[in-house]
Protein backbone atom coordinates (compact mmCIF):
# COMPACT_ATOMS: atom_id res chain seq x y z
CA UNK A 1 0.00 0.00 0.00
CA UNK A 2 1.54 3.32 -0.97
CA UNK A 3 1.66 6.43 1.19
CA UNK A 4 -1.33 8.12 -0.50
CA UNK A 5 -3.58 5.13 0.02
CA UNK A 6 -2.58 4.71 3.67
CA UNK A 7 -2.95 8.46 4.22
CA UNK A 8 -6.46 8.41 2.74
CA UNK A 9 -7.34 5.28 4.74
CA UNK A 10 -6.21 7.16 7.86
CA UNK A 11 -8.61 9.98 6.94
CA UNK A 12 -11.45 7.46 6.68
CA UNK A 13 -10.47 6.00 10.07
CA UNK A 14 -10.42 9.40 11.75
CA UNK A 15 -13.80 10.37 10.29
CA UNK A 16 -15.24 7.01 11.29
CA UNK A 17 -13.97 7.51 14.85
CA UNK A 18 -15.62 10.95 15.03
CA UNK A 19 -18.92 9.55 13.77
CA UNK A 20 -18.67 6.61 16.16
CA UNK A 21 -18.14 9.01 19.06
CA UNK A 22 -21.39 10.79 18.10
CA UNK A 23 -23.41 7.73 17.11
CA UNK A 24 -26.34 8.65 19.38
CA UNK A 25 -27.18 11.66 17.22
CA UNK A 26 -29.83 11.42 14.49
CA UNK A 27 -28.50 10.18 11.14
CA UNK A 28 -25.00 9.48 12.42
CA UNK A 29 -25.31 5.68 12.53
CA UNK A 30 -26.45 5.73 8.91
CA UNK A 31 -23.57 8.06 7.93
CA UNK A 32 -21.16 5.83 9.85
CA UNK A 33 -22.28 2.71 7.98
CA UNK A 34 -22.14 4.49 4.62
CA UNK A 35 -18.65 5.81 5.37
CA UNK A 36 -17.47 2.33 6.41
CA UNK A 37 -18.69 1.03 3.06
CA UNK A 38 -16.93 3.91 1.27
CA UNK A 39 -13.64 2.98 2.95
CA UNK A 40 -13.98 -0.70 2.02
CA UNK A 41 -14.70 0.26 -1.58
CA UNK A 42 -11.76 2.69 -1.61
CA UNK A 43 -9.36 0.03 -0.36
CA UNK A 44 -10.69 -2.36 -3.01
CA UNK A 45 -10.23 0.39 -5.64
CA UNK A 46 -13.93 0.40 -6.43
CA UNK A 47 -14.07 4.16 -6.87
CA UNK A 48 -17.59 4.29 -8.38
CA UNK A 49 -19.04 2.45 -5.37
CA UNK A 50 -16.93 4.53 -2.99
CA UNK A 51 -18.36 7.73 -4.47
CA UNK A 52 -21.92 6.42 -4.09
CA UNK A 53 -21.26 5.60 -0.44
CA UNK A 54 -19.67 9.01 0.19
CA UNK A 55 -22.72 10.73 -1.29
CA UNK A 56 -24.97 8.64 0.94
CA UNK A 57 -22.90 9.57 4.02
CA UNK A 58 -22.99 13.25 3.12
CA UNK A 59 -26.72 13.02 2.49
CA UNK A 60 -27.23 11.46 5.93
CA UNK A 61 -25.42 14.42 7.51
CA UNK A 62 -27.29 17.00 5.43
CA UNK A 63 -30.72 15.56 6.20
CA UNK A 64 -29.79 15.43 9.91
CA UNK A 65 -27.42 18.39 10.35
CA UNK A 66 -24.68 17.69 12.90
CA UNK A 67 -24.73 19.48 16.22
CA UNK A 68 -21.98 21.96 17.08
CA UNK A 69 -19.68 19.39 18.71
CA UNK A 70 -19.88 16.88 15.86
CA UNK A 71 -19.43 19.64 13.31
CA UNK A 72 -16.35 20.91 15.19
CA UNK A 73 -14.85 17.40 15.33
CA UNK A 74 -15.46 16.76 11.62
CA UNK A 75 -13.95 20.12 10.70
CA UNK A 76 -10.84 19.37 12.78
CA UNK A 77 -10.22 16.07 10.95
CA UNK A 78 -10.77 17.63 7.53
CA UNK A 79 -8.56 20.61 8.39
CA UNK A 80 -5.67 18.31 9.44
CA UNK A 81 -5.96 16.41 6.17
CA UNK A 82 -6.22 19.64 4.16
CA UNK A 83 -3.14 21.07 5.87
CA UNK A 84 -1.23 17.85 5.22
CA UNK A 85 -1.87 18.14 1.49
CA UNK A 86 -0.09 21.47 1.35
CA UNK A 87 2.71 20.43 3.70
CA UNK A 88 3.59 17.40 1.56
CA UNK A 89 4.92 19.49 -1.31
CA UNK A 90 7.19 21.58 0.88
CA UNK A 91 8.43 18.45 2.70
CA UNK A 92 9.36 16.83 -0.61
CA UNK A 93 11.13 19.97 -1.76
CA UNK A 94 13.12 20.11 1.48
CA UNK A 95 14.05 16.43 1.17
CA UNK A 96 15.26 17.05 -2.40
CA UNK A 97 17.40 19.98 -1.22
CA UNK A 98 18.92 17.88 1.54
CA UNK A 99 19.60 15.04 -0.90
CA UNK A 100 21.33 17.34 -3.37
CA UNK A 101 23.28 19.10 -0.58
CA UNK A 102 24.63 15.72 0.54
CA UNK A 103 25.95 15.05 -2.97
CA UNK A 104 23.01 13.12 -4.41
CA UNK A 105 22.21 13.60 -8.06
CA UNK A 106 18.63 14.05 -9.27
CA UNK A 107 17.38 11.39 -11.67
CA UNK A 108 16.98 12.26 -15.33
CA UNK A 109 13.56 12.06 -16.95
CA UNK A 110 14.46 8.69 -18.50
CA UNK A 111 15.76 7.35 -15.18
CA UNK A 112 12.50 8.34 -13.50
CA UNK A 113 10.49 6.52 -16.18
CA UNK A 114 12.69 3.42 -15.81
CA UNK A 115 12.20 3.48 -12.03
CA UNK A 116 8.42 3.78 -12.39
CA UNK A 117 8.29 0.99 -14.97
CA UNK A 118 10.43 -1.22 -12.74
CA UNK A 119 8.18 -0.69 -9.74
CA UNK A 120 5.09 -1.42 -11.80
CA UNK A 121 6.64 -4.57 -13.23
CA UNK A 122 6.86 -3.22 -16.76
CA UNK A 123 9.81 -2.97 -19.04
CA UNK A 124 10.80 -0.11 -21.28
WOZI-V858827 format. One record per backbone hydrogen bond with DSSP energy under -0.5 kcal/mol. NH is the residue of the N-H (numbers start at 1). CO is the residue of the C=O. If there is no record, write none. Layout:
# WOZI-V858827
((NH,CO) (NH,CO))
This chain:
# WOZI-V858827
((6,2) (7,3) (8,4) (9,5) (10,6) (11,7) (12,8) (13,9) (14,10) (15,11) (16,12) (17,13) (18,14) (19,15) (20,16) (21,17) (22,18) (22,19) (23,20) (25,22) (28,25) (29,25) (31,27) (32,28) (33,29) (34,30) (35,31) (36,32) (37,33) (38,34) (39,35) (40,36) (41,37) (42,38) (43,39) (44,40) (45,42) (46,41) (47,45) (50,46) (51,47) (52,48) (53,49) (54,50) (55,51) (56,52) (57,53) (58,54) (59,55) (60,56) (61,57) (62,58) (63,59) (64,60) (65,62) (71,67) (72,68) (73,69) (74,70) (75,71) (76,72) (77,73) (78,74) (79,75) (80,76) (81,77) (82,78) (83,79) (84,80) (85,81) (86,82) (87,83) (88,84) (89,85) (90,86) (91,87) (92,88) (93,89) (94,90) (95,91) (96,92) (97,93) (98,94) (99,95) (100,96) (101,97) (102,98) (103,100) (104,99) (112,108) (113,109) (114,110) (115,111) (116,112) (117,113) (118,114) (119,115) (120,116) (121,117) (121,118) (122,117))
